[in-house]
Amino acid sequence: MTLTFTPLPEAWHRNRLSKTSAARKPAPIWDLLPAEEAPGVISMLAGKPNPATFPFRHIHLGVRAPGASDSAQTETLVIEGEELDRALQYGTTPGMGELREWLTNLTKEVHKRDPSEGWRVSLGPGSQDILYKALHALLNPGDTVIIEGPTYPGTTPILEAIGCDPVTIEVDAEGIVTSELERVLSTWDNNGNRPFPKVVYTIPFGGNPSGMTASQRRRIEVLNIARKYDMIIIEDDPYYFLYYGDEPKPTSYFCLEKEMGGEVGRVLRLDSFSKVVAAGFRLGWLTGPETLVAAIERHSSISVVQASSLTQVVVLKLLREWKIEGFLLHADATAKFYRQRRDAFLGYLNRHLTGLAEWTVPEASMFFWVKLRLPPTLDCHNVPSETDSHTFIRHKVMDRGVLALPGSTAYVDGRTTARVRVSFSLLSDEQMDEALRRLSVVLKEELGEN
């Protein structure tokens, strides 16, 4: 049976914009700039420098074949002439049309969505910048927003700066605990004058820092709850292409809302090239309803203006050479690389921290979320509570030449936690072994077991 779907109307999205976003106008020049691309137009619009004055003449890039582990399997991509002029010149805020078209086709292939359903792709200078602007586009000071506990530490300063009120819903091995989410939303009238949440923010693959990948069942439940309570889902998915779990890959929320039938247009999706192409390129992309995407672009048009033209040309050159099949082959090889590093790190965790810590095994991304067996802290009534890892990491562990991220940075409610986020992406086997050996020594000293 074919399920039918209906795009949410523009007014629905417009009514969910923050007051600042709704009032924001695009920069006049950048608003007109796309008209330069029309055939026959002679533009006297923008103050673009003449490329004849630029010192660069060509760029040669040695690129590995997709999926190849042997660095000898390289080819050279050359950027010169008009292509180089474009790479060194101002561009449009949404990004280069050809790259957006390529990513639109990737979305059609991977997420089974068609632009006729009311969505489009826009580029930005990294998914962190897109996330910042997406949250500002939707949230007013005093608004509430549903976030995961733990959540990405880079999100909390944005929410604090906006002045909104995050509501933490715990995650377990399957993702957001939907029974708790339903309880919180269904009893919201008991929360006084707090505005009802209109946004759920989630990292569904390889959650940072938890390493959790939401199950298919839990995703369906979250989407049903978002529909029931008329909410937007911000699907922050930088680790989508780094899934290496044993189970079939779950469906993205962006795909799922069409697959389930009914209304579509309540998912705003963020992707990143950082984890699969190059982190320093600072290039991400946004996929979602026209009204929300345009609101974020208006913000960019008066701030960073655009993602780097040079980065866009280089990535487009690479993707045209690889095609979608090559990109997915490269992404799959990258995911396998991180699975191998995860397995190696897991072996050293078992060797050094068994009995001293507990952890869950990630199915995507590059983090373990580790709970250290620290001695409990006693309050003024001698009631024990979980000792926070912050002081332990910042002083005792750092003194032994090891760094990890204290878990309290991933919570907005001020809680203490003995958890830490440890990243295995850059470590050699020898470094993994030594780092965890040092950590075990300090833990044993703390527990009086040496």
VENJO-V16483 format. One record per helix or strand of 2 or more residues. SS is the DSSP state (a for helix, b for strand). FROM is the first residue (numbers start at 0). TO is the last residue. If there is no record, write none. Layout:
ss:SS from:FROM to:TO
ss:SS from:FROM to:TO
This chain:
ss:b from:4 to:6
ss:a from:9 to:13
ss:a from:18 to:22
ss:a from:27 to:36
ss:a from:50 to:52
ss:b from:57 to:63
ss:b from:73 to:79
ss:a from:80 to:86
ss:a from:96 to:110
ss:a from:114 to:116
ss:b from:118 to:123
ss:a from:126 to:137
ss:b from:143 to:148
ss:a from:152 to:161
ss:b from:164 to:171
ss:b from:174 to:175
ss:a from:177 to:185
ss:a from:187 to:190
ss:b from:198 to:201
ss:a from:215 to:227
ss:b from:231 to:235
ss:a from:239 to:241
ss:a from:252 to:258
ss:b from:261 to:263
ss:b from:266 to:271
ss:a from:278 to:280
ss:b from:283 to:288
ss:a from:289 to:300
ss:a from:308 to:352
ss:b from:356 to:358
ss:b from:366 to:371
ss:b from:376 to:377
ss:b from:383 to:384
ss:a from:388 to:399
ss:b from:404 to:405
ss:a from:406 to:409
ss:b from:418 to:422
ss:a from:428 to:446
